[in-house]
Amino acid sequence: MSVTVRVEFQYCQHGKKGVKTGNDLVNVSENTNSAILAVLRLLHPHWESLKVLSASVETPSTTASDE
């Protein structure tokens, strides 16, 4: 069963020194930092030094209200 997680993360773009932050909804098999990082690395292979700052499970009602 997959879980939708709202994640806030920090990263550097390949070849650049500036640190950026972002957030996104990702579907993972389990709500762990390692699973979230694995998905983010697959989606954004040019990002380096990925770090999860926060993660929270989205409920169907929360996700629907964001649309």
NORNOR-V292748 format. One line per field, one symbol per residue. ss: DSSP state (@ for helix, = for strand, . for the rest). Layout:
ss->???
//
This chain:
ss->..===========.....==========....@@@@@@@@@@@...===========..@@@@@@@.
//
